[in-house]
Every structure is written in structure tokens, then in C-alpha cells.
Amino acid sequence: MYLDIAKNELTYTTEEKKAELILTVTDKDGNSITNIEGLNYVTVYEISGFDITESEGRHWI
């Protein structure tokens, strides 16, 4: 399975570039996946996931 972001025109709205679009991924048992090559796993305001705010490309999950 992969996430394919062909075009992304989103940009950060803060100077510190806090994640604004966060993708959460779980396995079939409900466990969080925290490592996907090319994406950063972050926690912002108690929400954890992959920061895809400005991401593009294909990411294998």
C-alpha cells in the first residue's frame, strides 16, 4: 500500500512550520505506525502522525 501525493500546494502558515496536516496510520491490529520512509512523525497539540503539510511523492506504507 502507498500514499501518492501527486500535487500539493499547501504551505505552512507559521514561521516555526508546525505540522498542519497530519496523517495517522495504524496496522490491522490498531497499533500506530511511526516510521514511513520520507515522512516525519510528529506530535502537535497531543496529535501524533506524519506531517504531510508540504509533502509530495509516493510513500510506501
All heavy atoms as TSV, in Angstrom:
chain	resi	resn	atom	element	x	y	z
A	1	MET	N	N	0.845	-1.140	0.000
A	1	MET	CA	C	0.000	0.000	0.000
A	1	MET	C	C	0.906	1.222	0.000
A	1	MET	O	O	1.978	1.213	0.577
A	1	MET	CB	C	-0.898	0.008	1.233
A	1	MET	CG	C	-1.741	1.237	1.308
A	1	MET	SD	S	-2.679	1.426	2.826
A	1	MET	CE	C	-3.673	-0.014	2.821
A	2	TYR	N	N	0.452	2.275	-0.644
A	2	TYR	CA	C	1.231	3.506	-0.639
A	2	TYR	C	C	0.318	4.722	-0.651
A	2	TYR	O	O	-0.842	4.653	-1.019
A	2	TYR	CB	C	2.192	3.560	-1.818
A	2	TYR	CG	C	1.532	3.488	-3.176
A	2	TYR	CD1	C	1.062	4.631	-3.804
A	2	TYR	CD2	C	1.387	2.265	-3.823
A	2	TYR	CE1	C	0.452	4.561	-5.038
A	2	TYR	CE2	C	0.781	2.189	-5.063
A	2	TYR	CZ	C	0.323	3.335	-5.667
A	2	TYR	OH	O	-0.293	3.263	-6.898
A	3	LEU	N	N	0.885	5.826	-0.221
A	3	LEU	CA	C	0.232	7.124	-0.269
A	3	LEU	C	C	0.884	7.873	-1.415
A	3	LEU	O	O	2.095	8.044	-1.435
A	3	LEU	CB	C	0.444	7.873	1.048
A	3	LEU	CG	C	0.043	9.344	1.080
A	3	LEU	CD1	C	-1.464	9.491	0.923
A	3	LEU	CD2	C	0.509	9.978	2.373
A	4	ASP	N	N	0.103	8.295	-2.390
A	4	ASP	CA	C	0.643	9.004	-3.542
A	4	ASP	C	C	0.082	10.419	-3.563
A	4	ASP	O	O	-1.096	10.629	-3.841
A	4	ASP	CB	C	0.283	8.263	-4.827
A	4	ASP	CG	C	1.015	8.810	-6.034
A	4	ASP	OD1	O	1.886	9.694	-5.866
A	4	ASP	OD2	O	0.727	8.353	-7.147
A	5	ILE	N	N	0.935	11.380	-3.228
A	5	ILE	CA	C	0.547	12.785	-3.252
A	5	ILE	C	C	1.135	13.370	-4.531
A	5	ILE	O	O	2.293	13.754	-4.580
A	5	ILE	CB	C	1.057	13.536	-2.007
A	5	ILE	CG1	C	0.602	12.836	-0.734
A	5	ILE	CG2	C	0.586	14.989	-2.030
A	5	ILE	CD1	C	1.225	13.377	0.540
A	6	ALA	N	N	0.327	13.391	-5.578
A	6	ALA	CA	C	0.806	13.818	-6.894
A	6	ALA	C	C	1.068	15.319	-6.946
A	6	ALA	O	O	2.015	15.767	-7.588
A	6	ALA	CB	C	-0.206	13.420	-7.964
A	7	LYS	N	N	0.222	16.090	-6.277
A	7	LYS	CA	C	0.383	17.542	-6.290
A	7	LYS	C	C	-0.095	18.082	-4.948
A	7	LYS	O	O	-1.155	17.712	-4.477
A	7	LYS	CB	C	-0.441	18.143	-7.425
A	7	LYS	CG	C	-0.307	19.631	-7.562
A	7	LYS	CD	C	-1.104	20.134	-8.758
A	7	LYS	CE	C	-0.942	21.636	-8.904
A	7	LYS	NZ	N	-1.739	22.149	-10.035
A	8	ASN	N	N	0.700	18.952	-4.371
A	8	ASN	CA	C	0.357	19.514	-3.075
A	8	ASN	C	C	0.742	20.988	-3.068
A	8	ASN	O	O	1.910	21.327	-3.130
A	8	ASN	CB	C	1.083	18.778	-1.954
A	8	ASN	CG	C	0.686	19.280	-0.583
A	8	ASN	OD1	O	-0.086	20.207	-0.433
A	8	ASN	ND2	N	1.234	18.649	0.442
A	9	GLU	N	N	-0.235	21.846	-2.984
A	9	GLU	CA	C	0.021	23.280	-2.979
A	9	GLU	C	C	-0.124	23.893	-1.587
A	9	GLU	O	O	-0.133	25.113	-1.442
A	9	GLU	CB	C	-0.913	23.970	-3.968
A	9	GLU	CG	C	-0.661	23.515	-5.398
A	9	GLU	CD	C	-1.623	24.129	-6.396
A	9	GLU	OE1	O	-2.533	24.875	-5.998
A	9	GLU	OE2	O	-1.448	23.845	-7.590
A	10	LEU	N	N	-0.229	23.048	-0.563
A	10	LEU	CA	C	-0.347	23.542	0.807
A	10	LEU	C	C	0.996	24.062	1.293
A	10	LEU	O	O	2.050	23.563	0.902
A	10	LEU	CB	C	-0.827	22.435	1.737
A	10	LEU	CG	C	-2.205	21.856	1.429
A	10	LEU	CD1	C	-2.495	20.692	2.351
A	10	LEU	CD2	C	-3.268	22.916	1.564
A	11	THR	N	N	0.968	25.056	2.160
A	11	THR	CA	C	2.175	25.589	2.783
A	11	THR	C	C	1.914	25.820	4.257
A	11	THR	O	O	0.765	25.971	4.684
A	11	THR	CB	C	2.611	26.921	2.134
A	11	THR	OG1	O	1.549	27.867	2.270
A	11	THR	CG2	C	2.967	26.745	0.669
A	12	TYR	N	N	2.989	25.857	5.033
A	12	TYR	CA	C	2.860	26.153	6.456
A	12	TYR	C	C	2.420	27.604	6.631
A	12	TYR	O	O	2.823	28.484	5.869
A	12	TYR	CB	C	4.196	25.944	7.177
A	12	TYR	CG	C	4.653	24.517	7.207
A	12	TYR	CD1	C	5.619	24.046	6.324
A	12	TYR	CD2	C	4.121	23.620	8.124
A	12	TYR	CE1	C	6.049	22.732	6.354
A	12	TYR	CE2	C	4.541	22.295	8.160
A	12	TYR	CZ	C	5.501	21.870	7.281
A	12	TYR	OH	O	5.922	20.564	7.326
A	13	THR	N	N	1.610	27.854	7.652
A	13	THR	CA	C	1.154	29.216	7.905
A	13	THR	C	C	1.881	29.849	9.087
A	13	THR	O	O	1.631	31.010	9.399
A	13	THR	CB	C	-0.361	29.251	8.171
A	13	THR	OG1	O	-0.657	28.441	9.311
A	13	THR	CG2	C	-1.142	28.772	6.962
A	14	THR	N	N	2.785	29.103	9.726
A	14	THR	CA	C	3.547	29.641	10.844
A	14	THR	C	C	5.037	29.590	10.528
A	14	THR	O	O	5.491	28.740	9.764
A	14	THR	CB	C	3.290	28.824	12.132
A	14	THR	OG1	O	3.708	27.471	11.911
A	14	THR	CG2	C	1.822	28.853	12.525
A	15	GLU	N	N	5.792	30.498	11.112
A	15	GLU	CA	C	7.233	30.541	10.877
A	15	GLU	C	C	7.938	29.292	11.386
A	15	GLU	O	O	8.916	28.841	10.796
A	15	GLU	CB	C	7.838	31.781	11.525
A	15	GLU	CG	C	7.502	33.062	10.794
A	15	GLU	CD	C	8.189	34.266	11.392
A	15	GLU	OE1	O	9.294	34.119	11.957
A	15	GLU	OE2	O	7.619	35.360	11.296
A	16	GLU	N	N	7.449	28.718	12.494
A	16	GLU	CA	C	8.099	27.531	13.067
A	16	GLU	C	C	7.711	26.248	12.340
A	16	GLU	O	O	8.173	25.162	12.691
A	16	GLU	CB	C	7.825	27.413	14.568
A	16	GLU	CG	C	6.377	27.310	14.956
A	16	GLU	CD	C	5.662	28.646	15.130
A	16	GLU	OE1	O	6.260	29.707	14.989
A	16	GLU	OE2	O	4.461	28.591	15.414
A	17	LYS	N	N	6.875	26.342	11.333
A	17	LYS	CA	C	6.469	25.214	10.492
A	17	LYS	C	C	5.906	24.036	11.298
A	17	LYS	O	O	6.293	22.886	11.119
A	17	LYS	CB	C	7.621	24.745	9.602
A	17	LYS	CG	C	7.995	25.764	8.568
A	17	LYS	CD	C	8.979	25.202	7.567
A	17	LYS	CE	C	9.186	26.200	6.447
A	17	LYS	NZ	N	9.970	25.650	5.367
A	18	LYS	N	N	4.977	24.334	12.190
A	18	LYS	CA	C	4.286	23.265	12.911
A	18	LYS	C	C	3.387	22.527	11.930
A	18	LYS	O	O	2.759	23.135	11.067
A	18	LYS	CB	C	3.434	23.824	14.049
A	18	LYS	CG	C	4.242	24.258	15.232
A	18	LYS	CD	C	3.355	24.572	16.402
A	18	LYS	CE	C	4.209	24.935	17.594
A	18	LYS	NZ	N	3.403	25.256	18.752
A	19	ALA	N	N	3.331	21.224	12.076
A	19	ALA	CA	C	2.520	20.412	11.170
A	19	ALA	C	C	1.072	20.869	11.204
A	19	ALA	O	O	0.495	21.076	12.262
A	19	ALA	CB	C	2.618	18.949	11.572
A	20	GLU	N	N	0.489	21.034	10.025
A	20	GLU	CA	C	-0.895	21.471	9.924
A	20	GLU	C	C	-1.787	20.417	9.285
A	20	GLU	O	O	-3.002	20.464	9.409
A	20	GLU	CB	C	-0.957	22.775	9.134
A	20	GLU	CG	C	-0.203	23.878	9.847
A	20	GLU	CD	C	-0.180	25.181	9.100
A	20	GLU	OE1	O	-1.178	25.510	8.447
A	20	GLU	OE2	O	0.838	25.879	9.177
A	21	LEU	N	N	-1.184	19.468	8.611
A	21	LEU	CA	C	-1.921	18.343	8.030
A	21	LEU	C	C	-1.192	17.077	8.480
A	21	LEU	O	O	-0.059	16.817	8.078
A	21	LEU	CB	C	-1.938	18.450	6.505
A	21	LEU	CG	C	-2.784	17.428	5.755
A	21	LEU	CD1	C	-4.236	17.470	6.213
A	21	LEU	CD2	C	-2.703	17.694	4.263
A	22	ILE	N	N	-1.840	16.312	9.352
A	22	ILE	CA	C	-1.202	15.145	9.959
A	22	ILE	C	C	-1.941	13.886	9.542
A	22	ILE	O	O	-3.165	13.795	9.659
A	22	ILE	CB	C	-1.188	15.272	11.499
A	22	ILE	CG1	C	-0.326	16.466	11.910
A	22	ILE	CG2	C	-0.675	13.995	12.147
A	22	ILE	CD1	C	-0.321	16.741	13.394
A	23	LEU	N	N	-1.175	12.910	9.058
A	23	LEU	CA	C	-1.710	11.612	8.638
A	23	LEU	C	C	-1.398	10.595	9.722
A	23	LEU	O	O	-0.246	10.429	10.115
A	23	LEU	CB	C	-1.059	11.183	7.325
A	23	LEU	CG	C	-1.333	9.760	6.862
A	23	LEU	CD1	C	-2.783	9.634	6.401
A	23	LEU	CD2	C	-0.374	9.376	5.747
A	24	THR	N	N	-2.428	9.915	10.234
A	24	THR	CA	C	-2.200	8.821	11.169
A	24	THR	C	C	-2.420	7.504	10.445
A	24	THR	O	O	-3.337	7.377	9.626
A	24	THR	CB	C	-3.129	8.907	12.400
A	24	THR	OG1	O	-4.478	8.905	11.967
A	24	THR	CG2	C	-2.863	10.167	13.192
A	25	VAL	N	N	-1.569	6.533	10.747
A	25	VAL	CA	C	-1.622	5.226	10.096
A	25	VAL	C	C	-1.550	4.161	11.180
A	25	VAL	O	O	-0.712	4.239	12.083
A	25	VAL	CB	C	-0.447	5.040	9.111
A	25	VAL	CG1	C	-0.521	3.692	8.418
A	25	VAL	CG2	C	-0.412	6.171	8.088
A	26	THR	N	N	-2.439	3.171	11.093
A	26	THR	CA	C	-2.412	2.052	12.032
A	26	THR	C	C	-2.368	0.742	11.266
A	26	THR	O	O	-2.807	0.666	10.114
A	26	THR	CB	C	-3.654	2.053	12.948
A	26	THR	OG1	O	-4.828	2.019	12.150
A	26	THR	CG2	C	-3.684	3.291	13.834
A	27	ASP	N	N	-1.842	-0.283	11.924
A	27	ASP	CA	C	-1.836	-1.603	11.301
A	27	ASP	C	C	-3.180	-2.289	11.544
A	27	ASP	O	O	-4.080	-1.711	12.160
A	27	ASP	CB	C	-0.649	-2.442	11.793
A	27	ASP	CG	C	-0.709	-2.792	13.271
A	27	ASP	OD1	O	-1.793	-2.657	13.908
A	27	ASP	OD2	O	0.326	-3.221	13.817
A	28	LYS	N	N	-3.324	-3.517	11.083
A	28	LYS	CA	C	-4.608	-4.226	11.181
A	28	LYS	C	C	-5.059	-4.464	12.618
A	28	LYS	O	O	-6.240	-4.684	12.866
A	28	LYS	CB	C	-4.529	-5.553	10.430
A	28	LYS	CG	C	-3.545	-6.528	11.018
A	28	LYS	CD	C	-3.509	-7.831	10.266
A	28	LYS	CE	C	-2.466	-8.730	10.913
A	28	LYS	NZ	N	-2.764	-10.115	10.779
A	29	ASP	N	N	-4.101	-4.389	13.577
A	29	ASP	CA	C	-4.437	-4.584	14.986
A	29	ASP	C	C	-4.677	-3.271	15.722
A	29	ASP	O	O	-4.893	-3.261	16.927
A	29	ASP	CB	C	-3.317	-5.367	15.677
A	29	ASP	CG	C	-3.156	-6.759	15.098
A	29	ASP	OD1	O	-4.188	-7.399	14.811
A	29	ASP	OD2	O	-1.997	-7.205	14.918
A	30	GLY	N	N	-4.605	-2.150	15.006
A	30	GLY	CA	C	-4.846	-0.857	15.625
A	30	GLY	C	C	-3.620	-0.189	16.209
A	30	GLY	O	O	-3.730	0.844	16.863
A	31	ASN	N	N	-2.437	-0.788	16.000
A	31	ASN	CA	C	-1.199	-0.204	16.512
A	31	ASN	C	C	-0.717	0.907	15.581
A	31	ASN	O	O	-0.741	0.751	14.360
A	31	ASN	CB	C	-0.109	-1.273	16.624
A	31	ASN	CG	C	-0.521	-2.394	17.539
A	31	ASN	OD1	O	-0.944	-2.169	18.660
A	31	ASN	ND2	N	-0.427	-3.610	17.053
A	32	SER	N	N	-0.254	2.000	16.155
A	32	SER	CA	C	0.241	3.120	15.357
A	32	SER	C	C	1.517	2.744	14.612
A	32	SER	O	O	2.408	2.122	15.179
A	32	SER	CB	C	0.543	4.320	16.253
A	32	SER	OG	O	-0.653	4.828	16.787
A	33	ILE	N	N	1.586	3.128	13.363
A	33	ILE	CA	C	2.815	3.009	12.578
A	33	ILE	C	C	3.516	4.347	12.694
A	33	ILE	O	O	2.926	5.399	12.449
A	33	ILE	CB	C	2.503	2.653	11.114
A	33	ILE	CG1	C	1.894	1.255	11.069
A	33	ILE	CG2	C	3.745	2.754	10.247
A	33	ILE	CD1	C	1.425	0.811	9.714
A	34	THR	N	N	4.786	4.328	13.099
A	34	THR	CA	C	5.518	5.563	13.362
A	34	THR	C	C	6.712	5.768	12.442
A	34	THR	O	O	7.456	6.727	12.611
A	34	THR	CB	C	6.002	5.604	14.825
A	34	THR	OG1	O	6.850	4.484	15.065
A	34	THR	CG2	C	4.824	5.579	15.787
A	35	ASN	N	N	6.905	4.874	11.472
A	35	ASN	CA	C	8.047	5.005	10.575
A	35	ASN	C	C	7.626	4.727	9.139
A	35	ASN	O	O	7.280	3.601	8.801
A	35	ASN	CB	C	9.169	4.044	10.997
A	35	ASN	CG	C	10.430	4.257	10.197
A	35	ASN	OD1	O	10.567	5.253	9.502
A	35	ASN	ND2	N	11.346	3.309	10.289
A	36	ILE	N	N	7.637	5.765	8.323
A	36	ILE	CA	C	7.429	5.644	6.884
A	36	ILE	C	C	8.547	6.449	6.239
A	36	ILE	O	O	8.687	7.655	6.513
A	36	ILE	CB	C	6.052	6.181	6.435
A	36	ILE	CG1	C	4.924	5.344	7.049
A	36	ILE	CG2	C	5.952	6.183	4.912
A	36	ILE	CD1	C	3.527	5.862	6.743
A	37	GLU	N	N	9.330	5.792	5.417
A	37	GLU	CA	C	10.476	6.445	4.795
A	37	GLU	C	C	10.038	7.694	4.026
A	37	GLU	O	O	9.083	7.671	3.252
A	37	GLU	CB	C	11.179	5.484	3.846
A	37	GLU	CG	C	12.479	6.032	3.302
A	37	GLU	CD	C	13.236	5.018	2.478
A	37	GLU	OE1	O	13.081	3.808	2.715
A	37	GLU	OE2	O	13.980	5.460	1.585
A	38	GLY	N	N	10.736	8.797	4.298
A	38	GLY	CA	C	10.460	10.051	3.615
A	38	GLY	C	C	9.472	10.960	4.309
A	38	GLY	O	O	9.272	12.097	3.889
A	39	LEU	N	N	8.842	10.478	5.397
A	39	LEU	CA	C	7.897	11.301	6.148
A	39	LEU	C	C	8.360	11.436	7.592
A	39	LEU	O	O	8.938	10.511	8.157
A	39	LEU	CB	C	6.496	10.684	6.127
A	39	LEU	CG	C	5.803	10.588	4.781
A	39	LEU	CD1	C	4.458	9.889	4.925
A	39	LEU	CD2	C	5.618	11.966	4.158
A	40	ASN	N	N	8.094	12.586	8.193
A	40	ASN	CA	C	8.461	12.827	9.582
A	40	ASN	C	C	7.259	12.581	10.487
A	40	ASN	O	O	6.174	13.119	10.250
A	40	ASN	CB	C	8.938	14.270	9.771
A	40	ASN	CG	C	10.237	14.545	9.074
A	40	ASN	OD1	O	11.114	13.693	9.031
A	40	ASN	ND2	N	10.358	15.725	8.513
A	41	TYR	N	N	7.489	11.774	11.527
A	41	TYR	CA	C	6.469	11.510	12.533
A	41	TYR	C	C	6.570	12.597	13.584
A	41	TYR	O	O	7.643	12.840	14.146
A	41	TYR	CB	C	6.690	10.126	13.153
A	41	TYR	CG	C	5.547	9.669	14.012
A	41	TYR	CD1	C	4.424	9.082	13.438
A	41	TYR	CD2	C	5.573	9.807	15.390
A	41	TYR	CE1	C	3.361	8.646	14.218
A	41	TYR	CE2	C	4.516	9.378	16.176
A	41	TYR	CZ	C	3.422	8.799	15.588
A	41	TYR	OH	O	2.365	8.382	16.364
A	42	VAL	N	N	5.466	13.285	13.860
A	42	VAL	CA	C	5.479	14.419	14.773
A	42	VAL	C	C	4.307	14.326	15.752
A	42	VAL	O	O	3.355	13.584	15.535
A	42	VAL	CB	C	5.373	15.758	13.997
A	42	VAL	CG1	C	6.554	15.942	13.067
A	42	VAL	CG2	C	4.067	15.851	13.224
A	43	THR	N	N	4.413	15.120	16.799
A	43	THR	CA	C	3.304	15.307	17.732
A	43	THR	C	C	3.072	16.800	17.873
A	43	THR	O	O	3.994	17.549	18.187
A	43	THR	CB	C	3.609	14.683	19.107
A	43	THR	OG1	O	3.837	13.283	18.936
A	43	THR	CG2	C	2.462	14.896	20.081
A	44	VAL	N	N	1.843	17.220	17.602
A	44	VAL	CA	C	1.463	18.634	17.720
A	44	VAL	C	C	0.156	18.678	18.496
A	44	VAL	O	O	-0.844	18.076	18.088
A	44	VAL	CB	C	1.283	19.280	16.326
A	44	VAL	CG1	C	0.837	20.724	16.471
A	44	VAL	CG2	C	2.563	19.181	15.510
A	45	TYR	N	N	0.188	19.387	19.630
A	45	TYR	CA	C	-1.017	19.518	20.463
A	45	TYR	C	C	-1.676	18.160	20.735
A	45	TYR	O	O	-2.855	17.960	20.502
A	45	TYR	CB	C	-2.033	20.467	19.824
A	45	TYR	CG	C	-1.480	21.844	19.551
A	45	TYR	CD1	C	-1.367	22.313	18.254
A	45	TYR	CD2	C	-1.059	22.646	20.597
A	45	TYR	CE1	C	-0.854	23.578	18.003
A	45	TYR	CE2	C	-0.545	23.905	20.355
A	45	TYR	CZ	C	-0.449	24.374	19.060
A	45	TYR	OH	O	0.070	25.617	18.807
A	46	GLU	N	N	-0.887	17.200	21.169
A	46	GLU	CA	C	-1.346	15.854	21.545
A	46	GLU	C	C	-1.826	15.008	20.367
A	46	GLU	O	O	-2.409	13.946	20.563
A	46	GLU	CB	C	-2.422	15.931	22.624
A	46	GLU	CG	C	-1.948	16.596	23.903
A	46	GLU	CD	C	-3.018	16.658	24.967
A	46	GLU	OE1	O	-4.034	15.932	24.863
A	46	GLU	OE2	O	-2.840	17.426	25.924
A	47	ILE	N	N	-1.633	15.458	19.143
A	47	ILE	CA	C	-1.981	14.668	17.965
A	47	ILE	C	C	-0.689	14.198	17.322
A	47	ILE	O	O	0.187	15.004	17.006
A	47	ILE	CB	C	-2.800	15.491	16.948
A	47	ILE	CG1	C	-4.097	15.966	17.591
A	47	ILE	CG2	C	-3.067	14.683	15.690
A	47	ILE	CD1	C	-4.869	16.967	16.753
A	48	SER	N	N	-0.550	12.881	17.140
A	48	SER	CA	C	0.660	12.318	16.552
A	48	SER	C	C	0.365	11.709	15.193
A	48	SER	O	O	-0.708	11.139	14.971
A	48	SER	CB	C	1.246	11.244	17.472
A	48	SER	OG	O	1.646	11.811	18.697
A	49	GLY	N	N	1.324	11.843	14.311
A	49	GLY	CA	C	1.199	11.268	12.979
A	49	GLY	C	C	2.275	11.819	12.070
A	49	GLY	O	O	3.240	12.431	12.529
A	50	PHE	N	N	2.102	11.623	10.794
A	50	PHE	CA	C	3.087	12.060	9.816
A	50	PHE	C	C	2.708	13.433	9.279
A	50	PHE	O	O	1.583	13.655	8.843
A	50	PHE	CB	C	3.184	11.047	8.671
A	50	PHE	CG	C	3.654	9.707	9.135
A	50	PHE	CD1	C	2.741	8.702	9.418
A	50	PHE	CD2	C	4.994	9.446	9.322
A	50	PHE	CE1	C	3.151	7.466	9.857
A	50	PHE	CE2	C	5.426	8.215	9.782
A	50	PHE	CZ	C	4.508	7.222	10.040
A	51	ASP	N	N	3.682	14.340	9.309
A	51	ASP	CA	C	3.468	15.687	8.797
A	51	ASP	C	C	3.498	15.634	7.269
A	51	ASP	O	O	4.539	15.407	6.667
A	51	ASP	CB	C	4.552	16.623	9.315
A	51	ASP	CG	C	4.431	18.040	8.777
A	51	ASP	OD1	O	3.408	18.351	8.142
A	51	ASP	OD2	O	5.363	18.825	9.003
A	52	ILE	N	N	2.338	15.821	6.659
A	52	ILE	CA	C	2.283	15.815	5.191
A	52	ILE	C	C	1.863	17.191	4.663
A	52	ILE	O	O	1.394	17.314	3.537
A	52	ILE	CB	C	1.361	14.705	4.648
A	52	ILE	CG1	C	-0.069	14.864	5.154
A	52	ILE	CG2	C	1.913	13.331	4.982
A	52	ILE	CD1	C	-1.063	13.942	4.448
A	53	THR	N	N	2.074	18.225	5.475
A	53	THR	CA	C	1.651	19.570	5.110
A	53	THR	C	C	2.184	19.991	3.747
A	53	THR	O	O	1.441	20.505	2.919
A	53	THR	CB	C	2.069	20.588	6.182
A	53	THR	OG1	O	1.589	20.157	7.454
A	53	THR	CG2	C	1.532	21.981	5.883
A	54	GLU	N	N	3.469	19.780	3.476
A	54	GLU	CA	C	4.058	20.172	2.199
A	54	GLU	C	C	4.587	18.979	1.414
A	54	GLU	O	O	5.361	19.145	0.482
A	54	GLU	CB	C	5.185	21.186	2.426
A	54	GLU	CG	C	4.708	22.520	2.946
A	54	GLU	CD	C	5.812	23.560	3.065
A	54	GLU	OE1	O	6.994	23.180	3.152
A	54	GLU	OE2	O	5.490	24.762	3.086
A	55	SER	N	N	4.172	17.778	1.773
A	55	SER	CA	C	4.702	16.570	1.136
A	55	SER	C	C	4.169	16.356	-0.257
A	55	SER	O	O	3.036	16.704	-0.584
A	55	SER	CB	C	4.356	15.337	1.977
A	55	SER	OG	O	5.051	15.364	3.181
A	56	GLU	N	N	5.017	15.739	-1.075
A	56	GLU	CA	C	4.642	15.260	-2.384
A	56	GLU	C	C	5.358	13.936	-2.608
A	56	GLU	O	O	6.328	13.621	-1.937
A	56	GLU	CB	C	5.019	16.242	-3.491
A	56	GLU	CG	C	4.155	17.464	-3.562
A	56	GLU	CD	C	4.450	18.315	-4.784
A	56	GLU	OE1	O	5.442	18.079	-5.489
A	56	GLU	OE2	O	3.669	19.225	-5.020
A	57	GLY	N	N	4.875	13.173	-3.549
A	57	GLY	CA	C	5.539	11.923	-3.918
A	57	GLY	C	C	4.811	10.706	-3.407
A	57	GLY	O	O	3.758	10.782	-2.792
A	58	ARG	N	N	5.413	9.559	-3.696
A	58	ARG	CA	C	4.840	8.269	-3.296
A	58	ARG	C	C	5.570	7.765	-2.072
A	58	ARG	O	O	6.791	7.724	-2.027
A	58	ARG	CB	C	4.997	7.266	-4.443
A	58	ARG	CG	C	4.318	5.946	-4.160
A	58	ARG	CD	C	4.298	5.075	-5.363
A	58	ARG	NE	N	3.329	5.643	-6.306
A	58	ARG	CZ	C	3.174	5.210	-7.537
A	58	ARG	NH1	N	3.919	4.233	-8.002
A	58	ARG	NH2	N	2.265	5.759	-8.323
A	59	HIS	N	N	4.795	7.385	-1.081
A	59	HIS	CA	C	5.338	6.911	0.192
A	59	HIS	C	C	4.766	5.532	0.479
A	59	HIS	O	O	3.554	5.367	0.620
A	59	HIS	CB	C	4.997	7.876	1.329
A	59	HIS	CG	C	5.435	9.288	1.061
A	59	HIS	ND1	N	6.744	9.683	1.207
A	59	HIS	CD2	C	4.750	10.360	0.602
A	59	HIS	CE1	C	6.839	10.960	0.892
A	59	HIS	NE2	N	5.649	11.389	0.505
A	60	TRP	N	N	5.625	4.533	0.554
A	60	TRP	CA	C	5.198	3.140	0.786
A	60	TRP	C	C	4.918	2.937	2.264
A	60	TRP	O	O	5.680	3.333	3.122
A	60	TRP	CB	C	6.280	2.167	0.308
A	60	TRP	CG	C	6.437	2.252	-1.163
A	60	TRP	CD1	C	7.365	2.983	-1.861
A	60	TRP	CD2	C	5.624	1.627	-2.165
A	60	TRP	NE1	N	7.177	2.854	-3.205
A	60	TRP	CE2	C	6.109	2.025	-3.422
A	60	TRP	CE3	C	4.521	0.795	-2.094
A	60	TRP	CZ2	C	5.546	1.604	-4.600
A	60	TRP	CZ3	C	3.952	0.367	-3.291
A	60	TRP	CH2	C	4.467	0.766	-4.516
A	61	ILE	N	N	3.778	2.343	2.534
A	61	ILE	CA	C	3.357	2.103	3.918
A	61	ILE	C	C	3.477	0.620	4.217
A	61	ILE	O	O	3.012	-0.199	3.470
A	61	ILE	CB	C	1.893	2.570	4.126
A	61	ILE	CG1	C	1.820	4.075	3.851
A	61	ILE	CG2	C	1.407	2.235	5.512
A	61	ILE	CD1	C	0.410	4.622	3.863
